């Protein structure tokens, strides 16, 4: 018993040492966000227009049961990825975590490519959110210019991100809360309508679940389940923001595991619950192909101002997604600058611990993407969208590969699994299964003619990123400049940059590295 207590005390001490060392390595960022912020940021990054507007398309393609199966598979994949990310983020809670893990356990070229892809993914998404915000305001102000509202939203999002990380976390908490409340209300009202407690047009009796089997359980067959799976995977993108925000979270060893489990569970309930309600109340072949299924359900039960209510909710979803997008973009830039992969000036922070220049750079990138969507929609913007389209899958796969290599190196250094503050359950099945599912989703892209062009843009872009990184590294070496002295080291795989700040005997000695 005494030995057990001593071991627990040692583990606690080394974990505290690790936290202190990590704080020192944050380069000016401050740990101001709490667990509730982390959870809502992750939810806010996922719940967006995809659920509110496009979910009807999934039901239309795969049928009611097929849509639920597709979202269930997507939930499992997300859960596996988040478990791997949770273990890595607790052991190494750094801002911009993905590429730092890739730098340690795969290679610096891969790290740079992943960071650029992920930054571009959110920058393009950010541009589309600003456009969407302007268009949504047209419902209430039809005679006002769209660009005025887009500019107003740009200013709001910029201010929320530039002032302090706590303000960002707090604003995202409330934005996400509005979305979550709307979804819960939708599910509750929908269930009451399904069981006849609330009258719904088109039915003189309780609808129950007849729409699930009236045309057969899978009216379009099994294949559409897999063809819509890629859409479902992208609908869940954004959960990985937990890893990006880990470096600015209080007590990450407790906050991150909690956020991982609660986020995925809530997302599964929200997505599958919403899909089930929609499918039960609206025939699958009429389910919101052109109109939000949320609006259709609310209108069917006679809810007043259904269109205005949903417009407000979707507008909140857009603002929330833009808020998260700028945050993620700026932290990726900050992290790359910390590692000396791009000019180090972009890593400077203000007295609130906000990387101002990284925020400005990311906002400029999103505005350029926005400009391209207006003046070169069929060329430049199309290529940007295509390149960013598969970024989530690439990031998820890299996280799981890093998890496997982290565990191997951890054990090779003589540590026990019990020394980890958080251990992903089901190892090694969980990361390996997630890698297989990510590769499977990429194969689906090849099989889908509509998505195939994405690879034609993405593969050359990734090759350019690798070439650009190694050309830059060679130039720096020739001129005597280092590749970076941040937490990722400079070498390949686990040669020089393994989880050195995760082992009990090494933390204090290497704290200054």
CORMO-V340713 format. One record per residue. N is the residue number from 1. PSI is psi in radians with two decimals (* if undefined). NEAR is the number of other ideal C-beta (glycine too) atoms within 10 Angstrom. Layout:
((N;PSI;NEAR) (N;PSI;NEAR))
This chain:
((1;-0.78;5) (2;-0.72;6) (3;-0.70;7) (4;-0.77;8) (5;-0.70;9) (6;-0.71;10) (7;-0.75;13) (8;-0.72;11) (9;-0.72;10) (10;-0.75;12) (11;-0.75;15) (12;-0.76;12) (13;-0.81;12) (14;-0.59;19) (15;-0.70;19) (16;-0.72;12) (17;-0.76;16) (18;-0.75;24) (19;-0.72;17) (20;-0.79;13) (21;-0.70;17) (22;-0.75;22) (23;-0.68;13) (24;-0.51;10) (25;0.07;20) (26;-0.11;19) (27;0.64;20) (28;-0.31;15) (29;2.59;23) (30;2.52;18) (31;1.60;21) (32;-0.27;18) (33;2.52;25) (34;3.08;16) (35;-0.74;18) (36;-0.64;16) (37;-0.80;26) (38;-0.76;28) (39;-0.84;21) (40;-0.56;26) (41;-0.76;30) (42;-0.78;29) (43;-0.74;28) (44;-0.59;29) (45;-0.35;29) (46;-0.88;27) (47;1.90;27) (48;-2.65;25) (49;-0.39;18) (50;-0.74;21) (51;-0.80;24) (52;-0.53;25) (53;-0.69;20) (54;-0.10;17) (55;-0.55;26) (56;-0.59;26) (57;-0.71;18) (58;-0.76;30) (59;-0.73;29) (60;-0.65;21) (61;-0.86;20) (62;-0.16;30) (63;2.91;28) (64;-0.94;26) (65;-0.69;21) (66;-0.70;26) (67;-0.73;29) (68;-0.74;21) (69;-0.75;20) (70;-0.77;27) (71;-0.54;27) (72;-0.76;14) (73;-0.76;18) (74;-0.68;25) (75;-0.70;19) (76;-0.79;15) (77;-0.82;22) (78;-0.73;27) (79;-0.75;22) (80;-0.79;27) (81;-0.73;29) (82;-0.58;30) (83;-0.78;25) (84;-0.79;28) (85;-0.62;30) (86;-0.79;24) (87;-0.76;28) (88;-0.73;30) (89;-0.58;31) (90;-0.73;24) (91;-0.60;25) (92;1.33;26) (93;1.36;26) (94;2.53;29) (95;2.39;26) (96;0.72;32) (97;-0.64;26) (98;-0.91;27) (99;-0.46;29) (100;-0.73;28) (101;-0.76;29) (102;-0.65;25) (103;-0.68;31) (104;-0.77;29) (105;-0.16;26) (106;-1.01;20) (107;2.70;17) (108;-0.59;24) (109;-0.77;19) (110;-0.70;22) (111;-0.82;27) (112;-0.78;24) (113;-0.77;24) (114;-0.77;26) (115;-0.77;26) (116;-0.78;23) (117;-0.81;25) (118;-0.69;24) (119;-0.81;25) (120;-0.68;21) (121;-0.85;25) (122;-0.56;30) (123;-0.75;27) (124;-0.73;25) (125;-0.69;25) (126;-0.76;26) (127;-0.76;27) (128;-0.58;20) (129;-0.71;29) (130;-0.71;26) (131;-0.81;17) (132;-0.70;22) (133;-0.78;24) (134;-0.72;21) (135;-0.67;13) (136;-0.60;21) (137;-0.31;19) (138;-0.40;14) (139;-0.68;13) (140;-0.47;12) (141;1.25;11) (142;-0.41;7) (143;0.04;5) (144;2.59;12) (145;2.43;11) (146;-0.70;15) (147;-0.49;14) (148;-0.79;12) (149;-0.67;20) (150;-0.76;20) (151;-0.68;14) (152;-0.74;14) (153;-0.64;23) (154;-0.78;23) (155;-0.76;10) (156;-0.86;15) (157;-0.71;27) (158;-0.80;17) (159;-0.70;12) (160;-0.55;21) (161;-0.47;28) (162;-0.43;19) (163;-0.96;14) (164;2.67;17) (165;-0.55;26) (166;-0.68;17) (167;-0.74;16) (168;-0.86;28) (169;-0.72;22) (170;-0.77;18) (171;-0.74;21) (172;-0.59;29) (173;-0.81;20) (174;-0.65;12) (175;-0.87;25) (176;-0.61;26) (177;-0.69;16) (178;-0.77;17) (179;-0.79;24) (180;-0.76;16) (181;-0.73;11) (182;-0.73;20) (183;-0.77;23) (184;-0.76;15) (185;-0.73;13) (186;-0.80;22) (187;-0.77;17) (188;-0.87;12) (189;-0.71;17) (190;-0.77;25) (191;-0.70;16) (192;-0.69;13) (193;-0.68;21) (194;-0.72;20) (195;0.23;12) (196;0.09;13) (197;-0.44;10) (198;2.23;16) (199;2.54;12) (200;2.38;20) (201;2.48;8) (202;-0.13;9) (203;2.34;15) (204;0.20;6) (205;3.03;7) (206;2.17;15) (207;-0.62;18) (208;-2.39;12) (209;0.55;15) (210;-0.57;12) (211;-0.30;22) (212;-0.49;17) (213;-0.05;12) (214;-0.67;11) (215;0.41;14) (216;2.68;11) (217;-0.62;10) (218;1.42;17) (219;-0.49;16) (220;0.16;18) (221;-3.04;11) (222;-0.59;10) (223;-0.74;13) (224;-0.42;19) (225;-0.76;22) (226;-0.56;19) (227;-0.52;18) (228;-0.18;26) (229;-0.64;22) (230;-0.72;23) (231;-0.71;18) (232;-0.75;26) (233;-0.80;23) (234;-0.50;18) (235;-0.50;24) (236;-0.08;25) (237;2.46;21) (238;-0.39;27) (239;-0.54;23) (240;-0.08;24) (241;-0.41;25) (242;-0.75;25) (243;-0.67;29) (244;-0.69;28) (245;-0.09;31) (246;-0.61;27) (247;-0.21;29) (248;0.43;26) (249;2.35;26) (250;2.39;14) (251;1.10;12) (252;-0.48;30) (253;-0.42;19) (254;-0.71;14) (255;-0.73;25) (256;-0.90;27) (257;-0.68;21) (258;-0.77;14) (259;-0.69;29) (260;-0.92;28) (261;-0.80;15) (262;-0.64;16) (263;-0.90;25) (264;-0.71;22) (265;-0.81;12) (266;-0.72;19) (267;-0.75;25) (268;-0.77;18) (269;-0.81;14) (270;-0.86;20) (271;-0.92;27) (272;-0.68;18) (273;-0.78;19) (274;-0.77;23) (275;-0.75;26) (276;-0.74;22) (277;-0.82;22) (278;-0.84;26) (279;-0.60;25) (280;-0.59;20) (281;-0.41;23) (282;2.19;23) (283;2.40;15) (284;-0.59;23) (285;-0.09;13) (286;0.15;14) (287;1.51;26) (288;0.80;22) (289;-0.72;13) (290;-0.39;7) (291;2.57;15) (292;2.22;23) (293;-0.47;29) (294;-0.79;26) (295;-0.75;20) (296;-0.76;18) (297;-0.83;25) (298;-0.68;21) (299;-0.64;16) (300;-0.55;20) (301;0.11;16) (302;0.45;11) (303;2.19;15) (304;2.56;8) (305;0.60;10) (306;-0.76;18) (307;-0.76;14) (308;-0.71;11) (309;-0.84;16) (310;-0.58;23) (311;-0.71;18) (312;-0.75;16) (313;-0.79;20) (314;-0.66;24) (315;-0.73;20) (316;-0.72;22) (317;-0.72;26) (318;-0.81;24) (319;-0.69;24) (320;-0.80;28) (321;-0.70;30) (322;-0.69;29) (323;-0.83;26) (324;-0.66;32) (325;-0.81;27) (326;-0.66;26) (327;-0.88;27) (328;-0.78;26) (329;-0.84;27) (330;-0.66;29) (331;-0.53;26) (332;-0.77;28) (333;-0.79;26) (334;-0.78;30) (335;-0.72;33) (336;-0.69;26) (337;-0.67;24) (338;-0.63;28) (339;0.06;26) (340;0.39;20) (341;-0.39;24) (342;2.98;20) (343;2.28;12) (344;-0.33;15) (345;-0.49;10) (346;-0.15;21) (347;-0.07;22) (348;2.47;14) (349;2.75;18) (350;-3.03;14) (351;-0.16;8) (352;0.06;15) (353;0.38;17) (354;2.23;25) (355;1.50;28) (356;-0.84;16) (357;-0.59;19) (358;-0.67;28) (359;-0.78;23) (360;-0.76;15) (361;-0.78;22) (362;-0.70;28) (363;-0.70;20) (364;-0.73;11) (365;-0.74;19) (366;-0.64;25) (367;-0.63;15) (368;-0.70;14) (369;-0.69;22) (370;-0.75;21) (371;-0.74;13) (372;-0.52;19) (373;-0.34;19) (374;-0.81;11) (375;-0.33;9) (376;0.89;13) (377;-0.59;11) (378;-0.09;7) (379;-1.40;10) (380;-0.89;15) (381;-0.66;20) (382;-0.75;15) (383;-0.72;18) (384;-0.78;22) (385;-0.75;21) (386;-0.77;18) (387;-0.73;22) (388;-0.24;23) (389;-0.66;21) (390;0.16;25) (391;-0.70;22) (392;-0.78;22) (393;-0.72;21) (394;-0.76;20) (395;-0.81;23) (396;-0.80;28) (397;-0.73;21) (398;-0.65;24) (399;-0.78;28) (400;-0.67;26) (401;-0.75;21) (402;-0.63;27) (403;-0.79;29) (404;-0.80;17) (405;-0.58;20) (406;-0.84;24) (407;-0.76;22) (408;-0.78;14) (409;-0.64;19) (410;-0.84;20) (411;-0.64;11) (412;-0.50;10) (413;0.01;15) (414;0.15;8) (415;2.76;18) (416;2.65;9) (417;-0.57;10) (418;-0.32;9) (419;-0.31;17) (420;2.35;20) (421;-0.55;19) (422;2.26;17) (423;2.23;17) (424;2.18;23) (425;2.69;8) (426;0.27;13) (427;2.41;16) (428;0.02;13) (429;-0.77;10) (430;-0.98;21) (431;-0.64;27) (432;-0.77;16) (433;-0.69;15) (434;-0.71;26) (435;-0.79;21) (436;-0.73;14) (437;-0.66;23) (438;-0.77;25) (439;-0.70;12) (440;-0.72;16) (441;-0.66;23) (442;-0.63;18) (443;-0.66;11) (444;-0.60;16) (445;-0.73;18) (446;-0.66;11) (447;-0.33;12) (448;1.94;13) (449;-0.58;7) (450;-0.47;8) (451;-0.20;18) (452;-0.59;11) (453;-0.40;14) (454;-0.78;20) (455;-0.58;15) (456;-0.52;11) (457;-0.68;18) (458;-0.74;21) (459;-0.87;12) (460;-0.64;12) (461;-0.76;18) (462;-0.69;19) (463;-0.70;11) (464;-0.69;12) (465;-0.80;20) (466;-0.83;14) (467;-0.74;11) (468;-0.73;14) (469;-0.88;21) (470;-0.53;13) (471;-0.74;10) (472;-0.74;16) (473;-0.70;19) (474;-0.69;10) (475;-0.77;10) (476;-0.66;15) (477;-0.72;11) (478;-0.56;8) (479;0.20;7) (480;0.28;6) (481;2.49;12) (482;2.79;9) (483;-0.14;19) (484;2.50;21) (485;0.40;12) (486;-2.82;24) (487;-0.14;25) (488;-0.18;27) (489;-2.93;21) (490;-0.15;17) (491;-2.84;15) (492;2.74;16) (493;-2.23;14) (494;0.33;19) (495;-0.85;11) (496;0.01;12) (497;0.77;21) (498;-3.04;22) (499;1.07;22) (500;-0.43;19) (501;0.28;20) (502;-0.18;23) (503;2.50;19) (504;-0.68;15) (505;-0.15;11) (506;-0.27;18) (507;-0.88;21) (508;-0.67;14) (509;-0.55;9) (510;0.24;12) (511;-0.58;15) (512;-0.04;8) (513;*;14))
